[in-house]
């Protein structure tokens, strides 16, 4: 009887080991026509905490843990390209470039009647008492290098037609010599971000451990929000970082408690969104009708 128990436990140990064994997909994203690398492509499994972003040369490493299966669909998404899906089993068998086909969308032309535009700030532009902070990576997250794609931002009520002229955020700590973020705007359905509504990609850098009020001129991007949208999600997504020191981890914005669940975040490119009752020092200088 004991022999059977030992054998069972031995086989169980093998099974657990195989399930827990990390699998990786390593590849490069390229334009199907030009064969040029595509940087900062969102890569992940829908509604699972599995994801990453390709680097500036289109290369990526996507790791899988206990909960991945061969039938999981890996989604590749980038502004200007058709979104594609591959089964994990396909990618584990193939090595090399993954092509994406360009996508041309006819954007609706925005025409503004000659009206007096009012300057407004959408979001939160103060840092309060400066006692609370939102950290992109917490004390419990030991590594940040493999956590590309993490995203955080706010739900913005849109009561007027507005052009977004400038992104502003108050940085309270920064242990990175260089950081790159992507600005994202989403439609919101039932309080959850859904469809991306960016006319073009906005990638920006924060250099040399900068802290304080950070501003980014957005006027050349023609970012327009219609009051018909009602609610819009605005986020920044971590796409690249270089540490000041080997153990650098913290990048944070000033925050405060809020009566409303206006703060949103997700841990990976395709993971589920989470809302929280706090405000972060993040928003837009705008011109509104």
FENDANOR-V728552 format. One record per pair of residues at least 12 apart in sequence whose C-alpha atoms are under 10 Angstrom apart, sorted by the first residue. I is the first residue (numbers start at 1). J is the second residue. D is the distance in Angstrom with one decimal. If there is no record, write none. Layout:
<<I J D> <I J D>>
This chain:
<<16 66 8.9> <17 66 9.5> <18 66 8.9> <19 65 7.8> <19 66 5.4> <19 67 8.0> <19 68 8.6> <19 69 9.3> <20 64 9.1> <20 65 6.1> <20 66 4.8> <20 67 8.5> <20 68 9.5> <21 64 8.6> <21 65 7.0> <21 66 7.4> <22 63 6.7> <22 64 5.6> <22 65 5.4> <22 66 7.6> <22 68 9.5> <23 62 8.3> <23 63 5.8> <23 64 5.1> <23 65 7.0> <23 66 9.4> <23 68 8.8> <23 88 9.9> <23 92 8.4> <24 60 10.0> <24 61 6.6> <24 62 5.5> <24 63 4.5> <24 64 6.1> <24 65 9.2> <24 88 9.7> <24 91 9.3> <24 92 7.6> <25 60 8.0> <25 61 5.8> <25 62 5.1> <25 63 6.6> <25 64 8.4> <25 74 10.0> <25 88 8.2> <25 89 10.0> <25 91 6.5> <25 92 6.1> <25 93 9.3> <25 94 9.0> <25 95 8.5> <26 59 7.6> <26 60 5.8> <26 61 4.6> <26 62 6.5> <26 63 8.7> <26 91 8.5> <26 92 8.6> <26 94 9.3> <26 95 7.3> <26 96 8.1> <26 97 9.5> <27 54 9.0> <27 58 8.2> <27 59 5.8> <27 60 5.6> <27 61 6.8> <27 62 8.8> <27 91 8.8> <27 94 8.9> <27 95 6.5> <27 96 5.6> <27 97 6.0> <27 98 7.0> <28 41 9.9> <28 54 7.6> <28 55 9.0> <28 57 7.9> <28 58 5.1> <28 59 4.2> <28 60 6.1> <28 61 8.9> <28 95 9.1> <28 96 6.6> <28 97 4.8> <28 98 5.9> <28 99 8.4> <29 41 7.6> <29 54 7.4> <29 55 9.5> <29 57 8.4> <29 58 4.9> <29 59 6.5> <29 60 8.0> <29 76 8.9> <29 96 9.0> <29 97 5.9> <29 98 4.9> <29 99 5.9> <29 100 7.0> <30 57 9.2> <30 58 6.7> <30 59 9.2> <30 97 6.4> <30 98 6.1> <30 99 4.9> <30 100 6.2> <30 101 8.9> <31 58 9.8> <31 81 8.6> <31 97 9.5> <31 98 8.5> <31 99 5.5> <31 100 5.2> <31 101 6.3> <31 102 7.2> <32 81 9.8> <32 97 9.5> <32 98 8.2> <32 99 4.6> <32 100 5.2> <32 101 5.3> <32 102 7.6> <33 99 8.3> <33 100 8.6> <33 101 7.3> <33 102 8.2> <34 99 9.7> <34 101 9.9> <35 97 8.8> <35 98 9.7> <35 99 7.6> <35 100 9.3> <36 57 8.9> <36 58 8.7> <36 99 9.5> <37 54 9.6> <37 55 9.5> <37 56 8.1> <37 57 5.6> <37 58 4.9> <37 59 8.1> <37 97 9.0> <37 98 9.7> <37 99 9.2> <37 100 9.9> <38 54 7.8> <38 55 8.4> <38 56 7.4> <38 57 6.8> <38 58 4.8> <38 59 8.5> <38 78 8.7> <38 81 9.8> <38 99 9.3> <38 100 8.6> <39 53 8.2> <39 54 5.7> <39 55 5.4> <39 56 4.4> <39 57 5.7> <39 58 4.5> <39 59 7.8> <39 60 9.5> <39 78 9.1> <39 239 9.4> <40 52 9.0> <40 53 5.3> <40 54 4.6> <40 55 5.5> <40 56 6.4> <40 57 8.6> <40 58 6.9> <40 59 9.0> <40 60 9.2> <40 77 9.4> <40 78 7.8> <40 148 9.5> <40 149 8.9> <40 180 10.0> <40 181 9.7> <40 182 8.6> <40 203 9.2> <40 238 9.7> <40 239 6.3> <40 240 8.4> <41 53 5.3> <41 54 5.2> <41 55 8.0> <41 56 9.4> <41 58 7.5> <41 59 9.4> <41 60 9.0> <41 75 9.9> <41 76 6.6> <41 77 5.9> <41 78 5.2> <41 79 8.5> <41 81 9.7> <41 149 9.3> <41 239 9.0> <41 269 9.4> <42 54 7.0> <42 75 7.8> <42 76 5.8> <42 77 5.1> <42 78 6.2> <42 79 9.6> <42 83 9.7> <42 148 9.3> <42 149 7.0> <42 237 10.0> <42 239 9.1> <42 268 9.0> <42 269 5.8> <42 270 7.9> <43 60 8.7> <43 61 9.7> <43 62 7.9> <43 74 6.8> <43 75 5.6> <43 76 4.8> <43 77 6.6> <43 78 9.0> <43 84 10.0> <43 85 9.7> <43 148 9.8> <43 149 8.3> <43 268 8.7> <43 269 6.2> <43 270 7.3> <44 62 8.0> <44 63 9.9> <44 72 9.8> <44 73 8.3> <44 74 5.5> <44 75 5.4> <44 76 7.0> <44 77 8.9> <44 85 9.6> <44 149 9.2> <44 268 7.3> <44 269 5.8> <44 270 5.3> <44 271 7.7> <45 64 10.0> <45 68 9.1> <45 72 6.9> <45 73 6.0> <45 74 5.1> <45 75 6.1> <45 76 9.2> <45 85 9.3> <45 87 9.9> <45 88 9.5> <45 268 9.0> <45 269 8.2> <45 270 5.8> <45 271 7.3> <46 72 8.9> <46 73 7.7> <46 74 7.8> <46 75 7.3> <46 268 9.6> <46 269 8.5> <46 270 4.8> <46 271 6.1> <46 272 7.9> <47 266 9.8> <47 268 9.1> <47 269 9.2> <47 270 5.8> <47 271 4.3> <47 272 4.8> <47 273 8.5> <48 67 9.0> <48 68 9.1> <48 72 9.8> <48 267 9.4> <48 268 8.1> <48 269 9.2> <48 270 6.7> <48 271 4.8> <48 272 6.8> <49 64 9.5> <49 65 9.7> <49 67 9.5> <49 266 8.6> <49 267 6.6> <49 268 5.8> <49 269 8.3> <49 270 7.4> <49 271 5.1> <49 272 7.7> <50 62 7.8> <50 63 7.4> <50 64 6.7> <50 65 8.3> <50 67 9.4> <50 68 8.5> <50 74 9.2> <50 147 9.4> <50 149 10.0> <50 267 8.6> <50 268 6.2> <50 269 7.8> <50 270 7.5> <50 271 7.1> <51 63 7.8> <51 64 8.8> <51 74 8.7> <51 75 9.1> <51 76 9.9> <51 146 9.2> <51 147 7.9> <51 148 7.7> <51 149 7.0> <51 150 8.9> <51 267 8.5> <51 268 5.1> <51 269 5.4> <51 270 6.6> <51 271 7.7> <52 146 7.4> <52 147 6.5> <52 148 5.0> <52 149 5.2> <52 150 8.3> <52 238 9.7> <52 239 8.5> <52 267 9.7> <52 268 6.5> <52 269 6.2> <52 270 8.9> <53 76 9.3> <53 77 9.7> <53 146 9.4> <53 147 8.8> <53 148 5.6> <53 149 5.6> <53 150 9.3> <53 237 9.8> <53 238 8.7> <53 239 6.2> <53 240 8.5> <53 268 9.0> <53 269 7.5> <54 76 9.8> <54 148 8.6> <54 149 9.2> <54 239 8.0> <54 240 9.1> <55 148 9.3> <55 239 7.5> <55 240 7.1> <56 239 9.1> <56 240 8.3> <58 97 9.2> <58 98 9.6> <59 97 9.0> <59 98 10.0> <61 146 8.5> <62 74 9.6> <62 146 8.6> <63 146 8.6> <64 88 9.7> <68 88 8.6> <69 87 9.3> <69 88 7.4> <69 89 8.4> <70 87 6.8> <70 88 5.1> <70 89 4.8> <70 90 8.4> <70 91 9.6> <70 92 8.8> <71 86 9.1> <71 87 5.5> <71 88 6.1> <71 89 6.6> <71 90 9.1> <72 85 9.6> <72 86 8.3> <72 87 5.6> <72 88 5.6> <72 89 8.1> <73 85 5.9> <73 86 5.4> <73 87 4.4> <73 88 6.0> <73 89 9.0> <73 90 9.6> <73 91 9.9> <74 86 5.2> <74 87 6.0> <74 88 6.3> <74 89 9.9> <74 90 9.8> <74 91 8.7> <74 270 9.5> <75 87 8.9> <75 88 10.0> <75 269 9.5> <75 270 8.1> <76 98 9.6> <76 100 8.4> <76 269 9.7> <76 270 9.7> <77 100 9.0> <77 269 9.3> <77 270 9.6> <78 100 9.0> <78 102 9.5> <78 103 9.8> <78 201 8.7> <79 102 9.0> <79 103 8.4> <79 104 9.8> <79 196 8.8> <79 197 9.7> <79 198 7.8> <79 199 8.1> <79 200 6.6> <79 201 6.4> <79 202 10.0> <80 100 9.7> <80 101 8.7> <80 102 5.8> <80 103 5.2> <80 104 6.5> <80 105 7.8> <80 199 8.9> <80 200 7.6> <80 201 8.5> <81 100 6.3> <81 101 5.6> <81 102 4.2> <81 103 4.6> <81 104 7.9> <81 105 9.7> <82 100 6.6> <82 101 5.7> <82 102 6.1> <82 103 5.5> <82 104 9.0> <83 100 7.8> <83 101 8.5> <83 102 9.5> <83 103 9.1> <84 99 9.6> <84 100 7.6> <84 101 9.0> <105 199 9.0> <106 199 9.8> <107 199 7.3> <108 199 9.8> <110 222 9.1> <110 224 8.0> <110 226 9.9> <112 161 9.3> <112 289 8.8> <113 289 9.3> <114 289 9.7> <115 288 9.7> <115 289 6.9> <116 287 9.5> <116 288 8.7> <116 289 6.8> <117 161 9.8> <117 162 8.8> <117 163 9.7> <117 286 9.4> <117 287 5.7> <117 288 5.3> <117 289 5.0> <118 160 9.9> <118 162 9.1> <118 286 8.2> <118 287 5.4> <118 288 5.1> <118 289 6.1> <119 162 9.2> <119 163 9.7> <119 165 9.8> <119 285 7.2> <119 286 5.7> <119 287 4.6> <119 288 6.2> <119 289 8.9> <120 160 9.9> <120 162 8.7> <120 163 9.9> <120 164 9.6> <120 284 8.2> <120 285 6.1> <120 286 5.2> <120 287 6.1> <120 288 6.8> <120 289 9.9> <121 164 9.2> <121 165 10.0> <121 166 9.5> <121 167 9.8> <121 168 9.5> <121 283 6.9> <121 284 5.5> <121 285 4.7> <121 286 5.8> <121 287 8.5> <121 288 9.6> <122 155 10.0> <122 156 6.8> <122 157 8.1> <122 158 8.2> <122 162 9.5> <122 164 8.8> <122 167 9.6> <122 168 10.0> <122 282 8.7> <122 283 5.4> <122 284 5.1> <122 285 6.6> <122 286 7.0> <122 287 9.9> <123 153 9.9> <123 154 7.5> <123 155 8.3> <123 156 6.4> <123 157 8.7> <123 167 10.0> <123 168 9.3> <123 169 9.7> <123 234 9.4> <123 262 9.6> <123 279 8.6> <123 280 8.5> <123 281 7.7> <123 282 6.0> <123 283 4.2> <123 284 6.5> <123 285 9.0> <124 154 9.3> <124 156 9.8> <124 168 9.1> <124 169 8.5> <124 170 9.6> <124 255 9.2> <124 279 7.2> <124 280 6.8> <124 281 5.2> <124 282 5.5> <124 283 5.6> <124 284 8.5> <125 168 7.2> <125 169 7.0> <125 170 7.7> <125 213 9.2> <125 254 9.9> <125 280 8.7> <125 281 5.5> <125 282 6.2> <125 283 6.4> <125 284 8.3> <125 285 9.1> <126 169 8.8> <126 170 7.7> <126 213 9.6> <126 254 8.4> <126 255 8.9> <126 256 9.9> <126 280 8.9> <126 281 6.0> <126 282 8.5> <126 283 9.8> <127 169 9.2> <127 170 6.8> <127 171 9.2> <127 172 9.0> <127 212 9.9> <127 213 9.6> <127 253 8.6> <127 254 5.4> <127 255 6.6> <127 256 8.0> <127 279 9.7> <127 280 8.1> <127 281 5.9> <127 282 9.4> <128 254 7.9> <128 255 7.6> <128 256 7.2> <128 281 8.8> <129 254 9.1> <129 255 9.3> <129 256 8.7> <130 170 10.0> <130 172 8.2> <130 253 9.7> <130 254 6.2> <130 255 7.6> <130 256 8.5> <131 172 9.8> <131 254 7.8> <131 255 8.0> <131 256 8.1> <132 172 9.3> <132 252 9.8> <132 253 8.6> <132 254 6.0> <132 255 5.2> <132 256 5.8> <132 257 8.4> <132 278 9.9> <132 279 10.0> <132 280 9.3> <133 171 9.0> <133 172 7.1> <133 173 8.8> <133 251 9.6> <133 252 6.1> <133 253 5.5> <133 254 4.5> <133 255 4.9> <133 256 7.5> <133 279 9.7> <133 280 7.9> <133 281 9.2> <134 152 9.6> <134 171 9.5> <134 172 8.8> <134 173 9.7> <134 250 9.7> <134 251 8.4> <134 252 5.2> <134 253 5.3> <134 254 6.3> <134 255 6.0> <134 256 8.8> <134 278 9.1> <134 279 9.1> <134 280 7.0> <134 281 9.3> <135 152 10.0> <135 172 9.2> <135 173 8.5> <135 174 9.7> <135 249 9.2> <135 250 6.3> <135 251 5.7> <135 252 4.2> <135 253 6.7> <135 254 9.0> <135 255 9.6> <136 150 7.8> <136 151 8.3> <136 152 7.8> <136 237 9.9> <136 238 8.8> <136 249 8.7> <136 250 7.0> <136 251 5.9> <136 252 6.1> <136 253 8.5> <136 265 9.4> <136 267 9.4> <137 150 9.1> <137 249 6.6> <137 250 6.2> <137 251 7.3> <137 252 8.3> <137 267 9.6> <138 249 8.1> <138 250 7.6> <138 251 9.5> <138 252 9.7> <139 249 8.5> <139 250 8.6> <141 249 8.8> <142 247 9.0> <142 249 8.3> <143 247 8.5> <143 248 9.2> <143 249 7.6> <144 241 8.9> <144 243 9.7> <144 247 9.5> <144 248 8.7> <144 249 6.6> <144 250 9.3> <145 240 8.7> <145 241 7.7> <145 242 8.9> <145 243 9.3> <145 249 9.2> <147 238 8.4> <147 239 9.1> <147 240 9.8> <147 267 7.7> <147 268 7.2> <147 269 9.6> <148 237 8.3> <148 238 5.8> <148 239 5.5> <148 240 6.9> <148 241 8.7> <148 267 8.8> <148 268 7.2> <148 269 8.1> <149 181 9.2> <149 182 9.3> <149 236 9.5> <149 237 5.8> <149 238 5.2> <149 239 5.7> <149 240 8.8> <149 266 8.7> <149 267 7.2> <149 268 5.1> <149 269 4.9> <149 270 8.7> <149 271 9.7> <150 181 9.8> <150 236 8.5> <150 237 5.7> <150 238 5.5> <150 239 8.0> <150 265 7.7> <150 266 6.0> <150 267 4.7> <150 268 4.9> <150 269 6.5> <150 270 9.5> <150 271 9.2> <151 181 9.2> <151 182 9.0> <151 183 9.5> <151 184 9.1> <151 234 9.9> <151 235 6.4> <151 236 5.7> <151 237 4.2> <151 238 6.3> <151 239 9.4> <151 264 8.3> <151 265 5.4> <151 266 5.4> <151 267 6.5> <151 268 7.2> <151 269 7.5> <151 271 9.8> <151 273 9.2> <152 184 9.7> <152 233 9.7> <152 234 8.3> <152 235 5.2> <152 236 5.7> <152 237 6.6> <152 238 8.8> <152 263 7.6> <152 264 5.7> <152 265 4.1> <152 266 6.6> <152 267 8.7> <152 273 9.3> <152 274 9.5> <152 275 9.8> <152 280 9.6> <153 183 9.5> <153 184 9.0> <153 185 9.6> <153 233 7.1> <153 234 5.5> <153 235 3.9> <153 236 6.2> <153 237 8.8> <153 262 8.5> <153 263 6.0> <153 264 5.4> <153 265 6.3> <153 266 9.5> <153 275 9.7> <153 279 9.1> <153 280 7.7> <153 281 9.6> <153 282 7.5> <153 283 9.0> <154 185 9.9> <154 232 8.4> <154 233 5.8> <154 234 5.5> <154 235 6.4> <154 236 9.5> <154 261 9.0> <154 262 5.5> <154 263 4.6> <154 264 5.7> <154 265 8.4> <154 275 9.1> <154 276 9.7> <154 278 9.4> <154 279 7.6> <154 280 7.6> <154 281 9.6> <154 282 7.7> <154 283 8.2> <155 185 9.8> <155 186 9.4> <155 187 9.9> <155 188 8.3> <155 191 8.1> <155 192 9.0> <155 193 8.7> <155 231 6.6> <155 232 5.7> <155 233 4.5> <155 234 6.5> <155 235 8.8> <155 260 9.9> <155 261 8.3> <155 262 5.1> <155 263 6.5> <155 264 7.2> <155 275 9.3> <155 279 9.7> <156 188 9.6> <156 230 8.4> <156 231 5.6> <156 232 5.2> <156 233 6.0> <156 234 7.2> <156 262 7.6> <156 263 9.6> <156 283 8.7> <157 227 8.6> <157 229 8.6> <157 230 5.9> <157 231 4.6> <157 232 6.5> <157 233 8.9> <157 262 9.6> <158 225 7.2> <158 226 7.1> <158 227 5.2> <158 228 7.9> <158 229 6.8> <158 230 5.1> <158 231 5.6> <158 232 7.0> <158 288 9.9> <159 225 9.5> <159 226 8.2> <159 227 5.0> <159 228 8.0> <159 229 8.6> <159 230 6.5> <159 231 8.5> <159 288 9.3> <159 289 9.8> <160 225 8.0> <160 226 6.6> <160 227 4.6> <160 228 8.4> <160 229 9.6> <160 230 8.9> <160 287 9.5> <160 288 6.1> <160 289 6.1> <161 224 7.4> <161 225 5.7> <161 226 4.5> <161 227 5.0> <161 228 8.2> <161 229 9.4> <161 286 9.8> <161 287 8.5> <161 288 5.5> <161 289 5.7> <162 223 8.5> <162 224 5.8> <162 225 5.2> <162 226 6.5> <162 227 7.8> <162 285 9.8> <162 286 6.2> <162 287 5.5> <162 288 4.1> <162 289 6.5> <163 218 9.2> <163 219 8.2> <163 221 9.8> <163 222 7.1> <163 223 5.8> <163 224 4.5> <163 225 6.4> <163 226 8.9> <163 284 9.4> <163 285 8.7> <163 286 5.5> <163 287 5.3> <163 288 6.4> <163 289 9.1> <164 217 9.1> <164 218 6.6> <164 219 7.0> <164 221 8.8> <164 222 7.6> <164 223 5.5> <164 224 6.3> <164 225 7.7> <164 283 9.5> <164 284 6.1> <164 285 6.3> <164 286 4.6> <164 287 6.8> <164 288 8.7> <165 216 8.6> <165 217 6.2> <165 218 4.9> <165 219 4.8> <165 220 8.5> <165 221 8.8> <165 222 8.3> <165 223 7.8> <165 224 9.4> <165 284 7.0> <165 285 5.6> <165 286 5.2> <165 287 7.1> <166 215 6.6> <166 216 5.4> <166 217 4.6> <166 218 5.0> <166 219 7.1> <166 223 9.9> <166 283 8.4> <166 284 5.4> <166 285 5.0> <166 286 7.0> <166 287 9.9> <167 183 9.1> <167 214 8.0> <167 215 5.5> <167 216 5.0> <167 217 6.7> <167 218 6.9> <167 282 7.7> <167 283 5.9> <167 284 4.6> <167 285 6.6> <167 286 9.1> <168 213 6.9> <168 214 5.6> <168 215 4.6> <168 216 6.6> <168 217 9.1> <168 281 8.0> <168 282 5.9> <168 283 5.5> <168 284 5.8> <168 285 7.4> <169 211 9.9> <169 212 8.2> <169 213 5.8> <169 214 5.4> <169 215 6.8> <169 216 9.2> <169 253 7.2> <169 254 8.5> <169 280 8.3> <169 281 5.4> <169 282 4.3> <169 283 6.5> <169 284 8.6> <170 211 7.5> <170 212 5.4> <170 213 4.4> <170 214 6.1> <170 215 8.9> <170 252 8.7> <170 253 5.7> <170 254 6.1> <170 255 9.1> <170 280 8.5> <170 281 5.5> <170 282 6.9> <170 283 9.7> <171 209 9.9> <171 210 7.8> <171 211 5.0> <171 212 5.0> <171 213 6.3> <171 214 7.0> <171 251 7.6> <171 252 5.9> <171 253 4.5> <171 254 6.4> <171 255 9.9> <171 280 9.9> <171 281 8.1> <171 282 9.3> <172 210 9.2> <172 211 5.9> <172 212 6.3> <172 213 8.9> <172 250 9.7> <172 251 7.6> <172 252 5.5> <172 253 5.1> <172 254 5.7> <172 255 9.3> <172 281 9.7> <173 209 8.1> <173 210 8.2> <173 211 6.0> <173 212 8.4> <173 250 6.6> <173 251 5.3> <173 252 5.2> <173 253 7.2> <173 254 8.9> <174 206 9.4> <174 207 9.6> <174 208 8.8> <174 209 5.1> <174 210 6.5> <174 211 6.3> <174 212 9.7> <174 243 9.6> <174 244 9.2> <174 248 8.8> <174 249 8.3> <174 250 5.9> <174 251 4.4> <174 252 6.7> <174 253 9.2> <175 208 8.8> <175 209 5.8> <175 210 8.8> <175 211 9.6> <175 242 9.1> <175 243 6.6> <175 244 5.8> <175 245 7.7> <175 247 9.0> <175 248 5.4> <175 249 6.3> <175 250 5.6> <175 251 6.3> <175 252 9.5> <176 206 8.7> <176 207 7.8> <176 208 6.9> <176 209 5.2> <176 210 8.5> <176 241 6.9> <176 242 5.7> <176 243 4.4> <176 244 4.9> <176 245 7.9> <176 248 6.7> <176 249 7.8> <176 250 8.0> <176 251 7.6> <177 206 8.2> <177 207 5.7> <177 208 4.3> <177 209 5.0> <177 210 8.3> <177 241 7.9> <177 242 5.7> <177 243 5.6> <177 244 5.0> <177 245 8.8> <177 248 9.7> <178 205 6.9> <178 206 5.8> <178 207 4.5> <178 208 5.9> <178 209 6.9> <178 210 8.9> <178 240 8.1> <178 241 5.7> <178 242 5.1> <178 243 7.2> <178 244 8.2> <179 204 8.3> <179 205 5.5> <179 206 5.1> <179 207 6.4> <179 208 8.8> <179 209 8.5> <179 210 9.7> <179 238 7.8> <179 239 8.0> <179 240 5.8> <179 241 4.5> <179 242 6.5> <179 243 8.7> <179 251 9.4> <180 203 6.8> <180 204 5.6> <180 205 4.5> <180 206 6.5> <180 207 8.7> <180 236 9.6> <180 237 8.4> <180 238 6.4> <180 239 5.7> <180 240 5.0> <180 241 6.3> <180 242 9.1> <181 202 8.4> <181 203 5.7> <181 204 5.5> <181 205 6.5> <181 206 8.3> <181 235 9.6> <181 236 5.9> <181 237 5.2> <181 238 4.8> <181 239 5.5> <181 240 7.1> <181 241 8.9> <182 201 7.4> <182 202 5.7> <182 203 4.5> <182 204 6.5> <182 205 9.1> <182 235 8.2> <182 236 5.5> <182 237 5.0> <182 238 6.7> <182 239 6.8> <182 240 9.5> <183 198 8.7> <183 201 7.6> <183 202 5.5> <183 203 6.5> <183 204 7.9> <183 234 7.4> <183 235 5.9> <183 236 4.7> <183 237 6.5> <183 238 9.4> <184 196 7.1> <184 197 7.9> <184 198 6.6> <184 200 9.8> <184 201 8.2> <184 202 7.7> <184 203 9.6> <184 233 8.0> <184 234 5.8> <184 235 5.2> <184 236 6.1> <184 237 7.4> <185 197 5.6> <185 198 5.9> <185 199 9.6> <185 223 9.1> <185 225 9.4> <185 232 6.9> <185 233 5.6> <185 234 4.6> <185 235 6.5> <185 236 9.0> <186 198 7.7> <186 229 9.9> <186 231 9.1> <186 232 5.8> <186 233 5.0> <186 234 6.6> <186 235 8.5> <187 229 7.1> <187 230 9.0> <187 231 7.2> <187 232 5.3> <187 233 6.5> <187 234 9.3> <188 229 8.0> <188 230 8.4> <188 231 6.0> <188 232 5.6> <188 233 6.4> <189 229 9.9> <189 230 10.0> <189 231 8.4> <189 232 9.2> <190 231 9.8> <191 231 8.2> <191 232 9.2> <191 233 9.0> <191 261 9.1> <191 262 9.2> <191 264 9.6> <191 273 9.8> <191 275 8.7> <192 231 9.9> <192 232 9.4> <192 233 8.2> <192 264 8.6> <192 272 9.3> <192 273 6.9> <192 274 8.5> <192 275 8.5> <193 231 9.5> <193 232 7.7> <193 233 6.0> <193 234 9.0> <193 235 9.9> <193 264 8.9> <193 265 10.0> <193 272 9.8> <193 273 7.6> <194 232 9.7> <194 233 8.8> <194 273 9.8> <195 233 9.9> <196 233 9.3> <196 234 10.0> <197 223 9.2> <197 224 9.5> <197 225 9.3> <197 232 9.4> <197 233 9.8> <198 221 9.1> <198 222 9.5> <198 223 7.4> <198 224 9.2> <199 221 7.7> <199 222 7.9> <199 223 7.4> <199 224 9.2> <200 221 7.1> <200 222 9.1> <200 223 9.0> <201 221 8.6> <202 218 8.6> <202 221 7.9> <202 236 9.8> <203 236 9.4> <203 237 9.3> <203 238 9.9> <203 239 8.8> <204 216 7.9> <204 236 9.7> <204 239 9.9> <205 240 9.1> <205 241 9.5> <206 241 9.5> <207 241 9.9> <207 242 9.6> <208 242 9.8> <208 243 9.9> <208 244 8.4> <209 243 9.2> <209 244 7.8> <209 251 9.0> <210 251 10.0> <211 251 9.2> <211 252 9.2> <211 253 9.2> <212 253 9.1> <212 254 9.6> <213 253 9.8> <213 281 9.3> <213 282 9.8> <214 282 9.6> <215 283 9.9> <215 284 9.2> <215 285 9.6> <216 284 9.4> <217 284 9.9> <217 285 9.5> <218 284 9.3> <218 285 9.5> <218 286 9.9> <219 286 9.7> <223 286 9.8> <224 286 9.5> <224 287 9.7> <224 288 9.6> <225 286 9.9> <225 288 9.2> <226 288 9.6> <227 288 9.8> <227 289 9.8> <233 262 9.2> <233 263 9.3> <233 264 8.2> <234 263 9.8> <234 264 9.0> <234 282 9.1> <234 283 8.2> <234 284 9.6> <235 263 9.6> <235 264 8.1> <235 265 8.1> <235 282 9.1> <235 283 9.6> <236 265 9.5> <236 282 9.7> <237 265 9.5> <237 266 9.5> <237 267 9.9> <237 268 9.4> <237 269 8.6> <238 268 9.6> <238 269 9.7> <252 280 9.6> <253 279 9.9> <253 280 6.4> <253 281 6.3> <253 282 8.0> <254 279 8.6> <254 280 5.9> <254 281 5.4> <254 282 8.7> <255 278 6.8> <255 279 5.4> <255 280 4.1> <255 281 5.8> <255 282 9.0> <256 277 8.9> <256 278 5.6> <256 279 5.3> <256 280 6.6> <256 281 8.4> <257 276 9.2> <257 277 6.2> <257 278 4.3> <257 279 6.1> <257 280 8.9> <258 276 8.7> <258 277 5.1> <258 278 4.5> <258 279 5.9> <258 280 9.5> <259 276 9.8> <259 277 6.1> <259 278 7.6> <259 279 9.3> <260 275 9.6> <260 276 8.0> <260 277 5.3> <260 278 7.3> <260 279 8.6> <261 274 9.6> <261 275 5.8> <261 276 4.9> <261 277 4.1> <261 278 6.6> <261 279 8.4> <262 275 6.9> <262 276 6.6> <262 277 6.2> <262 278 6.5> <262 279 6.5> <262 280 9.0> <263 275 5.5> <263 276 5.2> <263 277 6.4> <263 278 5.7> <263 279 6.0> <263 280 7.2> <264 276 6.3> <264 277 9.1> <264 278 9.2> <264 279 9.6>>
